[in-house]
Amino acid sequence: MKDLRHSYQNSIVINGSARSGTTWLWEIFCTIKNSLPLYEPTDSRYEEAKKLQCWYRYLNPERNYPEIKNYFKMILTGQVRKIKRSYESGSRLCNEYLLLRERISQFKFCLHRLPVIKFVRGHFFLNYLQVNFSPKIITILRHPCAALESALRVGLIDPGFETMLGDRNKELFKNYPDLMEKCRKSLELLKFKESYFNGQTSKIRIGKRYIIKWCISNCFMINEIKRNRLKATVTFYENLFQNPTFEINKICKFWDIEYDKRMTSRINIASVSAHKDSPLKKKENITVLNQWKKSLEPELQDFTFTILDLFDLDIYNHHEHPNKNSKFVEYISKSVLNK
């Protein structure tokens, strides 16, 4: 069996925003023979990752970060046998989901396996990983309204809003002033100072924070891809949902990954993170693609399209599918086909 311990380029990194289908895509690639599943190894609920504070953190590709580099080296070579949790699951919200995450993270680990790693907070360090390790990077995008609707329904709204805007990303906004200006304008629309100091925790405000966070992280990642700083395959959740075999084959071809027949059997199975109330598990004339049009508040829908315009993100609009007239959608289609 080929020794994969020192071959960073063989590792598969899957990244996307929360509730964008990262777990589903990760599960599909975890069916590859001799794969080593690693689920959110930079999550702050794990002791090693909490010390390093990588989640939602910009890592400058030109800097070294010795401790962080060593941690990623362990992850990308499959040397992390067990990730130690730093929380008491019985005292946290979303208990069932956190316990599920714990079970996933405790897959049988051993050397000589191919790491398949999933992040939902990795947008700002993908380029760092590429420069230092050159793994196979796969990103997934989903309509922000659909991702938000799913997050609100499941009750999993990631609280990392202030973290993203805090000290750990000063270098990000210093190096990317255009992103900082768009961020500033979005916070003005949110009336951030007023809502933050008044301690408001309404569903609408939480939803708006999620949308701004989605736009900041994905705007950065998309621009890195467009400027050819980041080599990554991009799949859209909507395309993966409607034509999964084609999308998975396309990704495999791009990265010279041998398509495993077991992928086919996993494609049509709902992700372990799918909620019991998901349209995937109900016999209704509605799908995960258009559920948001029915159940997401009009104020949140309108706010989403306003923020998308502010960040110059034309990949999604009022339609549930990616915008075919988007230059980025066209660019992604051509770059994959011409590989």
C-alpha positions in Angstrom: 0.0 0.0 0.0 1.4 3.4 -0.9 2.6 5.5 2.0 0.6 8.7 2.1 2.1 10.2 5.2 4.4 12.6 3.4 2.3 13.4 0.3 0.3 16.5 1.2 -0.8 16.8 -2.4 -2.9 13.6 -2.0 -5.0 15.1 0.8 -8.5 16.3 -0.1 -9.8 19.5 1.5 -13.5 20.3 1.3 -14.6 23.8 2.3 -17.8 25.9 2.3 -20.1 28.0 4.5 -22.2 26.4 7.1 -25.2 24.5 5.8 -23.9 24.5 2.3 -23.6 20.8 1.8 -20.0 20.3 3.0 -20.9 17.3 5.1 -22.7 15.6 2.2 -19.8 16.3 -0.2 -17.3 15.1 2.5 -19.3 11.9 3.0 -19.2 11.1 -0.7 -15.4 11.5 -0.9 -15.0 9.6 2.3 -16.1 6.5 0.4 -12.8 6.5 -1.4 -10.8 3.4 -0.6 -8.4 3.9 2.3 -9.7 7.3 3.1 -9.2 8.9 6.5 -12.2 11.1 7.4 -11.4 14.3 9.4 -14.3 16.4 10.4 -13.7 20.1 11.3 -10.3 19.6 12.9 -9.9 23.4 13.4 -13.2 23.6 15.3 -12.7 25.6 18.6 -14.5 22.8 20.5 -11.3 20.8 20.2 -8.4 21.6 22.5 -5.6 21.6 20.0 -7.5 23.9 17.6 -8.7 26.2 20.3 -5.2 27.1 21.2 -4.3 27.9 17.6 -7.5 29.9 16.8 -7.6 29.1 13.1 -11.3 29.2 12.5 -12.3 32.3 10.6 -8.7 33.5 10.7 -6.8 34.9 7.8 -3.4 33.1 7.4 -1.1 35.1 5.2 0.5 32.6 2.7 3.8 34.5 3.0 4.1 34.0 6.7 5.2 30.8 8.5 3.0 30.4 11.7 5.2 27.5 13.0 2.6 25.9 15.4 -0.2 26.2 12.9 1.9 24.8 10.2 2.8 21.8 12.3 -0.8 21.2 13.2 -1.9 21.3 9.5 1.0 19.1 8.7 -0.3 16.4 11.1 -3.8 16.8 9.7 -2.8 16.7 6.0 -0.7 13.6 6.5 -3.3 11.7 8.6 -1.3 11.7 11.8 -4.1 13.0 14.0 -5.4 9.8 15.6 -7.9 11.4 17.9 -9.1 15.0 18.4 -9.7 15.8 22.0 -12.9 17.7 22.8 -12.9 20.6 25.1 -16.6 20.9 25.9 -19.2 19.0 27.9 -21.8 18.0 25.4 -24.5 17.8 28.0 -24.2 21.5 28.8 -24.5 22.8 25.3 -27.3 23.6 22.9 -27.8 21.4 19.8 -26.8 18.4 21.9 -27.7 15.8 19.4 -25.7 17.4 16.6 -22.6 17.9 18.7 -22.7 14.3 19.8 -23.0 13.3 16.2 -20.0 15.4 15.4 -18.1 13.7 18.2 -18.9 10.2 16.8 -17.8 11.3 13.3 -14.5 12.6 14.6 -13.8 9.3 16.2 -13.5 7.2 13.1 -10.7 4.6 13.3 -7.6 6.6 12.5 -4.4 5.0 11.2 -1.5 5.9 9.0 -1.2 5.1 5.3 -4.7 6.5 4.7 -5.9 9.3 2.5 -7.0 12.3 4.6 -10.4 13.8 3.5 -10.9 16.9 5.6 -13.9 19.2 5.9 -14.0 22.8 7.0 -16.8 25.4 7.2 -14.5 28.1 8.5 -11.6 27.7 6.2 -12.2 30.4 3.5 -9.3 32.6 4.8 -6.6 29.9 5.0 -7.2 27.9 1.9 -4.5 29.9 0.0 -2.1 29.3 3.0 -2.7 25.6 2.7 -2.1 25.7 -1.1 1.2 27.5 -0.8 2.5 25.3 2.0 1.0 21.9 1.2 -0.8 22.0 -2.2 -3.7 19.7 -1.2 -6.7 19.1 -3.5 -9.1 21.9 -2.6 -12.8 21.5 -3.3 -15.2 24.3 -2.4 -19.0 24.2 -2.4 -21.3 27.2 -2.8 -25.0 27.2 -2.0 -27.6 30.0 -2.3 -27.2 32.1 0.8 -31.0 32.2 1.4 -31.2 28.4 1.2 -28.2 28.0 3.6 -29.7 30.5 6.0 -33.1 28.9 5.9 -31.5 25.5 6.7 -29.4 27.0 9.6 -32.4 28.7 11.2 -34.5 25.5 10.8 -31.8 23.3 12.4 -30.9 26.0 15.0 -27.2 26.0 14.1 -26.3 29.6 13.6 -22.5 29.8 13.9 -21.7 32.5 16.4 -18.4 33.5 14.8 -19.5 36.9 13.6 -17.4 39.1 16.0 -14.6 36.6 15.6 -14.4 37.2 11.9 -14.3 40.9 12.4 -11.9 40.9 15.3 -8.2 41.2 15.9 -7.3 37.9 14.2 -8.3 39.4 10.8 -6.7 42.8 11.0 -4.1 41.7 8.5 -6.9 40.5 6.2 -8.7 43.8 6.0 -5.3 45.7 5.9 -4.3 43.7 2.8 -7.7 43.8 1.2 -9.1 47.4 1.7 -11.9 46.8 -0.8 -13.2 44.0 1.3 -13.0 46.1 4.4 -15.0 48.9 2.7 -17.8 46.5 1.7 -17.8 45.0 5.2 -18.1 48.5 6.7 -21.1 49.3 4.5 -22.8 46.0 5.3 -22.4 46.7 9.0 -24.0 50.1 8.5 -27.0 48.5 6.9 -27.1 46.1 9.8 -26.9 49.0 12.3 -24.3 46.9 14.0 -23.3 49.1 16.9 -26.9 49.8 17.9 -27.9 46.1 17.7 -24.7 44.9 19.4 -24.8 47.2 22.4 -28.5 46.8 22.9 -28.0 43.0 23.1 -30.7 42.2 20.5 -30.8 38.5 19.6 -33.8 38.5 17.3 -34.1 35.8 14.5 -34.0 38.6 11.9 -30.8 40.1 13.2 -29.1 36.7 13.6 -30.1 35.9 10.0 -28.7 39.2 8.7 -25.4 38.6 10.5 -25.2 35.1 8.9 -25.7 36.7 5.4 -23.0 39.3 6.0 -20.6 36.6 7.1 -21.5 34.4 4.1 -20.7 37.3 1.8 -17.4 38.3 3.5 -16.0 34.8 3.4 -17.2 33.8 0.0 -16.4 37.2 -1.6 -12.8 36.7 -0.4 -12.6 33.1 -1.6 -14.1 33.9 -5.0 -11.8 36.8 -5.6 -8.8 34.6 -4.7 -9.9 32.1 -7.3 -10.6 34.7 -10.0 -7.2 36.3 -9.5 -5.6 32.8 -9.9 -4.2 32.9 -6.4 -6.2 29.9 -5.4 -6.5 26.7 -7.4 -9.7 25.0 -6.3 -12.6 23.2 -7.9 -16.0 24.9 -7.2 -19.2 23.0 -7.2 -22.6 24.6 -6.6 -24.9 22.8 -4.2 -27.8 23.1 -6.7 -25.9 21.4 -9.5 -24.7 18.7 -7.1 -28.2 18.1 -6.0 -29.7 17.9 -9.5 -26.9 16.1 -11.2 -24.6 14.6 -8.6 -22.9 11.9 -10.6 -21.8 14.4 -13.3 -20.5 16.9 -10.6 -18.5 14.3 -8.7 -17.0 12.9 -11.9 -16.1 16.5 -12.9 -14.3 17.1 -9.6 -12.5 13.7 -9.8 -11.3 14.4 -13.3 -10.0 17.9 -12.4 -7.9 16.5 -9.5 -7.0 13.2 -11.1 -8.9 11.3 -8.4 -10.0 7.8 -9.4 -13.8 7.7 -9.3 -14.8 5.1 -6.8 -18.1 3.1 -7.5 -18.9 3.5 -3.8 -19.4 7.2 -4.4 -22.4 6.4 -6.5 -24.1 4.5 -3.7 -23.5 7.4 -1.2 -24.6 10.2 -3.5 -28.4 9.6 -3.1 -28.3 9.2 0.7 -29.1 12.3 2.8 -26.2 13.6 4.8 -26.0 12.7 8.5 -26.3 16.4 9.2 -29.7 16.7 7.4 -32.3 17.7 9.9 -35.4 15.6 10.5 -37.6 18.4 9.1 -35.5 18.7 5.9 -37.4 18.5 2.6 -35.1 15.5 1.8 -37.0 13.5 4.4 -40.5 14.7 3.7 -42.8 13.8 0.8 -43.8 17.3 -0.2 -43.8 19.2 -3.5 -40.8 21.2 -2.3 -37.1 20.6 -2.4 -34.0 21.9 -0.5 -33.5 24.2 -3.4 -36.7 26.3 -3.1 -37.7 25.7 0.5 -36.3 29.2 1.4 -38.8 30.9 -0.9 -41.7 29.5 1.2 -40.3 29.7 4.7 -37.6 32.5 4.9 -38.9 35.9 6.0 -39.2 38.4 3.1 -37.1 40.9 5.1 -34.2 38.4 5.2 -34.6 37.6 1.5 -34.5 41.3 0.6 -31.5 41.9 2.9 -29.7 39.0 1.3 -30.0 40.4 -2.2 -29.0 43.9 -1.0 -25.8 42.5 0.6 -25.0 40.4 -2.4 -25.2 43.5 -4.6 -23.0 45.4 -2.1 -20.3 42.7 -2.3 -20.6 42.5 -6.1 -21.6 38.8 -5.9 -23.8 38.1 -8.9 -23.6 34.3 -8.6 -27.0 34.1 -7.0 -30.2 36.2 -7.3 -33.9 35.7 -6.7 -33.8 32.3 -8.5 -32.8 29.2 -6.6 -30.2 28.2 -9.1 -26.8 29.8 -9.8 -27.0 32.8 -12.1 -26.1 31.6 -15.6 -25.2 35.2 -16.6 -22.6 35.5 -13.8 -19.1 35.9 -15.1 -17.8 33.8 -12.2 -20.3 30.9 -12.9 -19.2 31.0 -16.5 -15.5 31.2 -15.5 -15.9 28.1 -13.3 -17.6 26.1 -15.9 -15.0 26.9 -18.5 -12.0 26.4 -16.2 -13.1 22.9 -15.2 -14.1 21.8 -18.7 -10.8 23.1 -20.2 -8.6 21.4 -17.6 
